[in-house]
Amino acid sequence: MNKLTTLILLLLSPFAVAQEKQIWTCQQLAGTQLIWEDGAWRQVGVEPTSILLRLGGKYSSYRMSEEERLLDCSKVLSGKVSCLDSLSSKLIYIDPTSGKMGRSTLFGAAEAGNSRSALATEVYNCAKL
């Protein structure tokens, strides 16, 4: 019975590690935004904001002000983590070793017509809580 319990624990341990949650607080260092105005893109600055990022694979999320969005995150090259929101319009890319993070919003680039969502690119420094 002891061997069976040990075997089950060994088989399940990778799943436990894969679901480990990490919480990061991130402060924006720089950012830029493109807004659609009068039939053309116009560049504007963005007010620095902070993000609370929760990494946990398919159960990840981030919170900006009062907005919280679900994310699907996975490890990519060199241990970095890539996350997409449910619309695949927002990408978050973080290096857990350095705490450097980027966030981009690209949904508006694929929209047509006079009303388009803004495009944005932002750079953050993050600290693990």
Protein Blocks (a to p, Z undefined) as FASTA:
>chain_A
ZZmmmmmmmmmmmmmmmmpccddddddfbdcddddeehiacdddddddddddddehjlgc
cdehjbccdddddddeehiacdddfkopaccdddfknopacdddfklmmpgcjbdcdddd
dddddddZZ
